[in-house]
Amino acid sequence: MFCEVYLLDVPYHLDRPFDYECRDGAVTGALVKVPFGKADKLRIGIVTKVKDSSDSEKIKPVHSSLDGRLRLTEEMCGLCLFLKEHTLCTFGEAVKSILPPGALSDKLNESFRKTVSLAKPREEIATVLTLTGRAGVKSEGQRSILRYLLDIGSADAELVRALPGVTSANISALREKGLISVTESENIRNPYAAYAKERDTAEIVLSRAQTEAYHTIEGLYLEDKARCALLHGVTGSGKTKIILKAIDRCIADGKNVIMMVPEISLTPQTVSIFCKRYGERVAVIHSSLSAGERMDAWKRIKRGDVDLVIGTRSAVFAPLSDIGMIVIDEEHEHTYKSESDPKYHARDVASYICGKNNALLLLASATPSLESYYKATRGTYTLVPLKERYGGVKLPDAVIVDMREELRLGNTSPLSARLVKALGSVYENEEQAILFLNRRGYNSQVSCKSCGEVVTCPRCSVSLTYHSNAEGGKMLCHLCGFTSGVARVCESCGGDNLSFLGYGTQKVEAEISKYLSDMKLMRMDADTTSGKLAYDRMLEDFRAAKADILLGTQMVAKGHDFPKVTLVGVILADTSLFVSDFRASERTFSLLTQVIGRAGRSAKDGIAVIQTYAPKNEIIRLACLQDYEKFYEGEIELRRELTYPPFCNLVTLTVTGENERDVMTEAKRASDMLLERIKDDGGKNPFIVFGPFEASVYRVNEKFRMRMVVKCRLNASSRAILSSVLADFSKTARTVTLSVDLDPLTV
């Protein structure tokens, strides 16, 4: 018998199956060690096929099989091949993405806790301790173990090893003498088990509009075919209730469900909703869990102990069987797209899995991605609209403040007079406010008034941001993390006339303490939420009214439901609007719509104060009106006219390296290779190639980046062209790397 094996750590041009002679345990999906290359170095691989014959010569045998508990199912192998084909990653990169972190390391069995026990009757052990010579036990370490076990009977191996003077060799020696036994038992950790102790199985009551939406979704699910629905509901419309009702139906039918949410929305409040409803048959997967905790969740899912998996992007790879539905909440979020290999979008992977399971893919958002809404308007997806807030609650009124007028009136503060007044009213009425500014730090840049030079990062082509602290402040790069002391003189001209420009969340915090000193403020950004649970604690504290104002970056903008929040303030609505990216308008509209929707979600009316230097901008105006349809109509026509997604696919090819000249030379070579392949294709697949040119941020962490942008239609043929360029380039490139991103979120 022979088998085809994909190696897990090979360059792209060697990423193909190699034939080996089978050994025991070499079944499809098994992890094996195989000799590879002239030196027969042992490498880990995955068996993807077992067969009776092979056309290869000089076939080597499989060296050994690894832990069978990590064997990939046929469906998982198929998913790896899908990722390889559709993202141009290697098979090994795909395997590492679908297995939990650390699964292939030496800590694989860390959830097995060893127990040491006496292997003979207590009286016999007591007698052994009195004997001398060979019949007795001379080692004091061994004697300590026996005396300890005589007292308590059995103990965890870690506790035994912790005894004074005891080593692992002492345990092994007593085991060989037959005086003790060591057994293994699996300890599966579930950090969310406590959430399931309080159960909530109450009937979900839907409004008339919600009921209509649910029946549409239920009808698609009952077709028992691969289907996709887009639940488009305004902020506060109660999409979660509809989703819970749909999950109830799936689980009642014996089907399993994956529920994905953005990392920013996976709070204890969110998790508790699902754990209280579905008990301990819920597994949670996200990046803040330890490698061991994620491994344990994976094991629970794979052995069938779980009906519902809730998690972030990687939850789409949960080894569930018999899937009835996959839900992607806030489907527009950029975090669903991976920026490292494999560069997949969770929506595409979920679509593939639903196709294999005849399952329903349910997308939900108040501001769907243009690609998804376009498919819904064309009938590829079923559009399920929800146009009113639950319980008749009104959408918040939005007030646009012209910050140019504030400057003319002499107000140089980040806070307009209108926003300060509104915050005062919140305090008087014992309500709460959320302030949003998508920029952390104190000042966004420091520049020299004499020569105009900006203080930049020595590793990246971006300006350093000034952050204040008790020691007098620091300069920080938000890309690579470089820090330095605060500049006192200009490195370019030596002048000492430095100017601190722009503002971030720290500056706004200082301004609020100046104007509204009685109000308690909580700042939530990357600087204040570095601890594992800091983000969760701050949200719970704010919900418990321990602060009047929650100020922060995107962390505060989405998915939260605070009943006492009646005011939302956007400090600078222009931040993401005028950047050189074709999705800038879409991102700005989505972000503003989401943050405005945090206000007035209970009985009290809400208000949003939107500060901007572009008060007549159409995108800002439509976001204030929460008018997605009008925004979509204008944006989709612009995309059509300029041939941008969804009317084409975009591909970026990026050459990266530490030597600038090598990067430029190799980028030109990669471009020539691509153009040659397109020419050889004879025009079957139309390509429009731009570049190579410097990436928008040319240098990051001491590495230069040149980029090409391609407009095309992605299919098997066009992917083959890109794959051949990637393979041939990787054969000869030494000082640079080439990465390909299909349908990137930014260009």
Secondary structure, DSSP 4 states (H G I P E B T S, - for coil): -EEEEEESS--GGG-S-EEEE--TT--TT-EEEEEETTTTEEEEEEEEEEES----SSPPBP-EE--GGGPPPHHHHHHHHHHHHHH---HHHHHHHHSPTTTTSTTTTTTEEEEEEESS-HHHHHHHHH--GGGS---HHHHHHHHHHHHHSEEEHHHHHTSTT--HHHHHHHHHTTSEEEEEEE----TTGGGGSS---PPPP--HHHHHHHHHHHHHHHTTS-EEEEEEE-TTS-HHHHHHHHHHHHHHTT-EEEEE--GGG--HHHHHHHHHHHTTSEEEE-TTS-HHHHHHHHHHHHTT--SEEEESGGGGG---SSEEEEEEETTT-GGGB-SSSS--BHHHHHHHHHHHHT-EEEEEESS--HHHHHHHHTTSSEEEEE-S-GGGPPPPEEEEEEHHHHHHTT--SSS-HHHHHHHHHHHHTT-EEEEE-S--SSBSEEEETTT-PBPB-SSSSSBPEEE--TTS-EEE-TTT--EEPPP-S-TTT----EEEES--HHHHHHHHHHH-TTS-EEEESTTT--STTHHHHHHHHHHTTS-SEEEESGGGTSS---TTEEEEEES-TTTTTSSS-TTHHHHHHHHHHHHHTTS--SSS--EEEEEES-TT-HHHHHHHHT-HHHHHHHHHHHHHHHT-TTSSEEEEEEEEES-HHHHHHHHHHHHHHHHHHHHHTTTSS--EEEEEEEEEEEEETTEEEEEEEEEE--SHHHHHHHHHHHHHHHHH-SSEEEEEEES-S--
